[in-house]
Every structure is written in structure tokens, then in C-alpha cells.
């Protein structure tokens, strides 16, 4: 029997491990996205983040800030509630790769020097969730069970 796209996306064979992984990472991503989108937690909001992105060659800066902030905030929200975790994780992983290669790679590994270790850790979590799915306590698990 052929499975639908939504069944494929929401299916998860992972247990509680994915749930334990995705919730705190989702909260962290939401906070970083809120900095970019809304200026929360000492962030610069879309205008300031957009100006900075333009200054490093990511044009148009405002749009790039909107895309990065949205990927982090709404992707993080998806992880927290466990809804459409696989597609959200793909977007998050791509966003972290962009951060690594456009901002952090030239500064080395360590975060203390502005390096890529933090973005790499978030990339690895997102990549893992693409394969494992949301886990046992998630909206995806409920949706998949209603097939």
C-alpha cells in the first residue's frame, strides 16, 4: 500500500529520545529567532539584523534576516510542539549550514572566537531529527496514528 506524503513526513519510529532532544533545542532556536524577528532578548530585530546581514554580503539583508529568523523561530516552535518536525528540521539544518559557511567557518571551531561549534551542534540535532522524526510524544505521532 502506498503511503501519503503526510504519513511519510509524520511517521516516527523514535521513542522518547527524539522528544528529549527536540524540545530544549526548539526553545533555544525560538529564542534566537525572536532576537532576529522581534528584537527580543537583546536582539536587533529585522532592521538591525538585516543591516548586519547586508554588511556581510547576504543581500537583500532584510529578507535574509526574515528568512533566518523565521526558520529559527517557527522551526523551533515546530520542534517544541512536535508538528511537522522532519520538514522543519530540513529548514533548520539548511539555515545552520548557511550560518556556518557565511559567518563562522573562518573563525574556527570554538564559539569563544565566533566559531561554528554552536551552529554545528544545532545542525547535527536537526539532521538527526530529519531521520528519526519527532518521537513518541508529538503531534506528528498523533497524526501518523490516525492514518
N, C-alpha and C positions, 0 to 999 in steps of 0.2 A: 504494500500500500504506500502510495506517495504521501509524504508529509507536506503540510503547507509551510510557507515561509515563516509565519508566526510561530508555528510549532518548533521549527528548527532553531529559531532565534531564542525562544524562551526555554527550550529543553535544557535541563541541567542534571548531571549525574553526580555533581559535587554535593557533599554534605555540609556540615556547619563551617568547615574551614573557609570556604568562599565568603560566607556571611561574615565571619570574624574579620576577614581581610578587607572586604569592600566597605563596611560601614565607617571605620575610622578614616580610611583613605578618602572616601566620599566627603566626609566632613572637612578634611584638610583641603581638598580640591574646591569645595564650595567657598571656603574662606578666601582662598587665593582668587577665585573668580569674582567674588564680591569686592575685593580690592580693585580689580580692573574695571568692573562694570559700574560699581556704585560708590567707589571711594571709601568703602568700609575698612575698618581695621588698619587705618593709616595708609591706605592705598591712594592712588592718584585719580581714580575714576577713568572714564573713557577718554576724556580730553587729554589728561596728563599722560596716561599710558599710551594713547595714540601718538602723542608728540614724541615720546621716547622711542616707540617702535619705528616711526618715520626716521628718527635720527640715526637708527642703526641699519636703515635701508629697507625696512619692511613697509612698503607703500601699498595702498594708502593706509597710513598709520591708524586712523580712527577705525576703519573697517577691520584691520588686523587685531586691534585691541578688542573690538566687539566679538570677533570670532574666537580669539583665545580665551577671553573672559567667559563667553557663553559655553565654550567646550568645558572649561573648568567648573563653572557654577552649575550648569544644567546637567553635565556629565556626572559631577559629584552628587547631585540630587538623585539622579537615576541610580547611582550605586547605593546611596543610603536607603532608598525605598525598595531597591531590587527590581526595578522595572526597566526592561529592555537593556539589560546590563551588557550583553555582547555588543550591540551597535554603539552604545555609549563608550564602552571600553576601547573600541576601534578608534573613535574620535579622540579620546583622551590619549591613547598611545601615539597617534599621529601628532597631536599637539605637543606632547613631551619630546618627541623626536625633533620637531621644529625648534623647540626651546634649546635642546642640547646642541644642535648644529648651527643655529643662528646666534646664540648668545653665549653659551657656556663652554663649548669644546676647547676654545683657545685658552681657557683659564685653568685647564687641568681637571683632575678628578674632584678635588676637595672643595666642599661648599664654602669653607672659610676663605678661599681665594676667588669665590664666584664661580666655582667649577660645576660640573654636571652631575655629581653624585645624587642629589635630591631628585632632579628630573629623571635620572636613570632609574632610581628606585620606583618612582611613580610609573614610568614606562613599563617596567617589569611586572608590577602589580596589574596594570591594565592589560598587558599581553596575556598574563596568566588567566585573567577573568574572561578574555575572549574565548579561550579554550574550555575553561571549566564551567562557565555560566555563573548564575547568581548564587546558587547554593540552596540549601533546604528551607531557609526562612526568607522568602522573597515573593514579590508579586509575580515574577516570572514563573516560579514553581506552581503558583495557584493557576495561572493562565495555562501552563503546559498540562496540568492535571485535568483541565476542562475540555480537552480535545475531544 
